[in-house]
């Protein structure tokens, strides 16, 4: 029971931290999973929260000696529920990472083009890139590397919208945008 409990508790806490929350205590974890992933984001189905609540409830009863023994059938049932829960958490992790990548790419794009707008005035994306090259790069105020970075940011956003962007490319875009900014 102890292993099953920590086998679901630790990954649940990890996903809450991946989402951006401070590490929850085991006591807070179930309510936070419900608040964030079931109610707010609607990324986790209620049946998986029920599995977590059931495991935590049994563990607490066992810990406080309300339950002295657990049958083999009950343990098998808990193990099956745990495997199902962990499989779903793995999918949830991928969803959270994708959402974080989207947020990162959109923030980078917004930051870079807000700066370009301040420098060049309000332009379309294509006009801003062209004017950046003609006015700033060709006159030596920025290097060709900066133009390459700007084009990478634009293509990273396009690739993300097509669903083809990897975590490595998101990280590269973030690093390069910092250079450009």
C-alpha positions as CSV (number, residue, x, y, z in Angstrom):
1,X,0.0,0.0,0.0
2,X,2.9,2.3,0.8
3,X,4.5,1.8,-2.6
4,X,1.2,2.2,-4.4
5,X,0.5,5.4,-2.6
6,X,3.9,7.0,-3.3
7,X,3.8,5.6,-6.8
8,X,0.8,7.8,-7.6
9,X,1.6,10.7,-5.2
10,X,5.0,11.6,-6.5
11,X,4.1,11.8,-10.2
12,X,1.0,13.8,-9.3
13,X,3.1,16.3,-7.4
14,X,5.6,16.4,-10.3
15,X,2.8,17.3,-12.8
16,X,1.6,20.1,-10.6
17,X,5.1,21.4,-10.4
18,X,5.5,21.0,-14.2
19,X,2.3,23.0,-14.5
20,X,4.0,25.8,-12.6
21,X,2.8,25.4,-9.0
22,X,5.0,25.2,-6.0
23,X,5.5,21.6,-4.7
24,X,2.3,20.6,-3.0
25,X,2.2,18.6,0.2
26,X,0.7,15.1,-0.1
27,X,-2.3,16.5,1.8
28,X,-2.9,19.2,-0.9
29,X,-2.1,17.1,-3.9
30,X,-5.5,15.5,-4.5
31,X,-7.4,18.8,-4.1
32,X,-4.8,20.6,-6.4
33,X,-5.1,17.9,-9.0
34,X,-8.9,18.3,-9.0
35,X,-8.7,22.1,-9.0
36,X,-6.2,22.5,-11.8
37,X,-6.5,19.5,-14.1
38,X,-10.1,18.5,-13.7
39,X,-12.0,21.7,-12.9
40,X,-9.8,24.5,-14.4
41,X,-8.0,23.0,-17.4
42,X,-10.3,20.1,-18.0
43,X,-7.2,18.0,-19.0
44,X,-7.9,15.1,-16.7
45,X,-11.0,12.9,-16.5
46,X,-12.8,12.5,-13.2
47,X,-12.3,8.8,-13.1
48,X,-8.6,9.2,-12.8
49,X,-9.1,11.6,-9.9
50,X,-11.3,9.0,-8.3
51,X,-8.5,6.4,-8.6
52,X,-6.1,8.8,-6.8
53,X,-8.6,9.6,-4.1
54,X,-9.3,5.9,-3.5
55,X,-5.6,5.1,-3.2
56,X,-5.0,8.0,-0.8
57,X,-8.1,7.1,1.2
58,X,-7.0,3.5,1.6
59,X,-3.4,4.5,2.4
60,X,-4.6,6.9,5.1
61,X,-6.9,4.3,6.6
62,X,-4.1,1.8,6.6
63,X,-1.6,4.4,8.1
64,X,-4.1,5.3,10.9
65,X,-4.8,1.6,11.5
66,X,-8.5,1.8,10.6
67,X,-7.7,-1.0,8.2
68,X,-5.4,-3.7,9.5
69,X,-5.2,-5.9,6.4
70,X,-5.8,-5.6,2.7
71,X,-6.8,-8.6,0.7
72,X,-4.9,-9.7,-2.4
73,X,-7.8,-9.0,-4.6
74,X,-8.1,-5.4,-3.3
75,X,-4.3,-5.0,-3.8
76,X,-4.6,-6.3,-7.4
77,X,-7.5,-3.8,-8.0
78,X,-5.3,-1.0,-6.6
79,X,-2.4,-2.0,-8.8
80,X,-4.6,-2.1,-12.0
81,X,-6.0,1.4,-11.0
82,X,-2.5,2.7,-10.4
83,X,-1.2,1.5,-13.8
84,X,-4.2,3.1,-15.5
85,X,-3.6,6.3,-13.6
86,X,0.1,6.4,-14.3
87,X,-0.5,5.8,-18.0
88,X,-2.9,8.7,-18.1
89,X,-0.5,10.9,-16.2
90,X,2.1,10.2,-18.8
91,X,-0.3,11.5,-21.5
92,X,-1.1,14.5,-19.3
93,X,2.6,15.3,-19.0
94,X,2.8,15.5,-22.7
95,X,-0.2,17.8,-22.9
96,X,1.3,20.1,-20.2
97,X,4.6,20.2,-22.0
98,X,2.9,21.1,-25.3
99,X,0.9,23.8,-23.7
100,X,4.1,25.2,-22.1
101,X,5.9,25.1,-25.4
102,X,3.0,27.0,-27.0
103,X,3.1,29.6,-24.3
104,X,6.9,30.0,-24.7
105,X,6.8,30.3,-28.5
106,X,3.9,32.8,-28.4
107,X,5.6,34.9,-25.7
108,X,8.9,35.0,-27.6
109,X,7.1,36.0,-30.8
110,X,5.1,38.7,-29.0
111,X,8.2,40.1,-27.3
112,X,10.3,40.2,-30.4
113,X,7.6,41.7,-32.6
114,X,6.6,44.2,-29.9
115,X,10.2,45.5,-29.9
116,X,10.3,45.6,-33.7
117,X,7.0,47.5,-33.7
118,X,8.6,50.0,-31.3
119,X,11.6,50.4,-33.6
120,X,10.0,50.3,-37.0
121,X,6.4,51.2,-36.3
122,X,3.3,49.0,-36.8
123,X,3.9,46.6,-39.7
124,X,2.8,43.2,-40.8
125,X,5.2,40.3,-39.9
126,X,6.6,40.1,-43.5
127,X,7.1,43.9,-43.7
128,X,8.7,44.0,-40.2
129,X,11.2,41.3,-41.2
130,X,11.9,42.9,-44.6
131,X,12.4,46.4,-43.0
132,X,14.6,44.8,-40.2
133,X,16.8,43.5,-43.0
134,X,16.9,46.6,-45.2
135,X,17.0,49.3,-42.5
136,X,18.9,47.7,-39.6
137,X,21.0,44.8,-41.0
138,X,22.2,46.3,-44.3
139,X,23.1,49.5,-42.5
140,X,25.2,47.6,-39.9
141,X,23.1,48.2,-36.9
142,X,22.4,44.5,-36.5
143,X,24.2,41.5,-37.8
144,X,23.1,38.9,-40.3
145,X,23.0,36.5,-37.2
146,X,20.2,38.7,-35.8
147,X,18.3,38.4,-39.1
148,X,18.7,34.6,-39.0
149,X,17.4,34.5,-35.4
150,X,14.4,36.6,-36.4
151,X,13.6,34.3,-39.2
152,X,14.1,31.2,-36.9
153,X,11.5,32.7,-34.5
154,X,9.0,33.2,-37.2
155,X,9.5,29.7,-38.6
156,X,9.4,28.2,-35.1
157,X,6.0,29.7,-34.5
158,X,4.8,28.4,-37.9
159,X,6.2,24.9,-37.2
160,X,4.5,24.9,-33.7
161,X,1.2,25.7,-35.3
162,X,1.7,22.8,-37.6
163,X,2.5,20.6,-34.6
164,X,6.1,19.9,-35.8
165,X,8.1,21.7,-33.2
166,X,10.3,19.7,-30.8
167,X,11.2,20.7,-27.2
168,X,14.8,21.3,-28.4
169,X,13.7,23.8,-31.1
170,X,11.5,25.6,-28.5
171,X,14.5,25.9,-26.2
172,X,16.8,27.1,-29.1
173,X,14.2,29.7,-30.1
174,X,14.1,30.9,-26.5
175,X,17.9,31.2,-26.3
176,X,18.2,32.9,-29.6
177,X,15.4,35.3,-28.9
178,X,17.3,36.4,-25.7
179,X,20.3,37.2,-28.0
180,X,18.1,39.3,-30.3
181,X,16.2,41.1,-27.6
